[in-house]
Amino acid sequence: MKAPLPIGPYDAPGSPKVVDLRPWDSRGPAAANSVVRLLQVALPGLEIEHVGSTAVPGCDGKGILDLMLVIPDGQLGEVCAIVDGLGFQPQSGGRRQPDTRPMREGSVTFEGAVFRLHVHLIPESSAEVDRLRTFRDRLAANPGLVALYIDQKRRLIDAQISDRATYTLGKVAFIESVLELER
């Protein structure tokens, strides 16, 4: 009998709605770290970080654990094959990422909760690596920005936006404003 894959399906039973505004879950960072460790064993030496709302204490959001996997030049195909072999699936919706910067999805059960996962496979030469880190770090350092971000998300949910791509686009102006702040 084949052993079960460590990563479950994106739509696993018990997984939260894809577009929702849920209170920040203090289990999120530990759940993300468990997946980071799994990826580090399979991909030694690669940079893997928890980014997005679940990486920022107190930041309400969809509850999806966003991980950034930084890909060395020329290794995208090999890394995608390893990630897929762990049970991750190709992106199923939302704002489609190009094949040169794919996103993989899955889920993990941690301390009785099912967390959806987005693994962003980003080339090391991409400016997006710094942008994701900067956005996360600026929010984590400024509770006022976190409150404004939650307000923006609440407006999108209150407007009945339930499609992933539209929800993401509705956050772009706020994200850009945070990235433009003086350090």
Stockholm file with secondary structure:
# STOCKHOLM 1.0

chainA/1-183         MKAPLPIGPYDAPGSPKVVDLRPWDSRGPAAANSVVRLLQVALPGLEIEHVGSTAVPGCDGKGILDLMLVIPDGQLGEVCAIVDGLGFQPQSGGRRQPDTRPMREGSVTFEGAVFRLHVHLIPESSAEVDRLRTFRDRLAANPGLVALYIDQKRRLIDAQISDRATYTLGKVAFIESVLELER
#=GR chainA/1-183 SS CCCCCSSBCTTCTTCCCSSCCBCCCTTHHHHHHHHHHHHHHHSTTCCEEEESGGGSTTCCBCCCEEEEEEECTTCHHHHHHHHHHTTCEECCSSSCCCTTSCEEEEEEEETTEEEEEEEEEEETTCTHHHHHHHHHHHHHTCHHHHHHHHHHHHHHHHTTCCCHHHHHHTTHHHHHHHHTSCC
#=GC SS_cons         CCCCCSSBCTTCTTCCCSSCCBCCCTTHHHHHHHHHHHHHHHSTTCCEEEESGGGSTTCCBCCCEEEEEEECTTCHHHHHHHHHHTTCEECCSSSCCCTTSCEEEEEEEETTEEEEEEEEEEETTCTHHHHHHHHHHHHHTCHHHHHHHHHHHHHHHHTTCCCHHHHHHTTHHHHHHHHTSCC
//
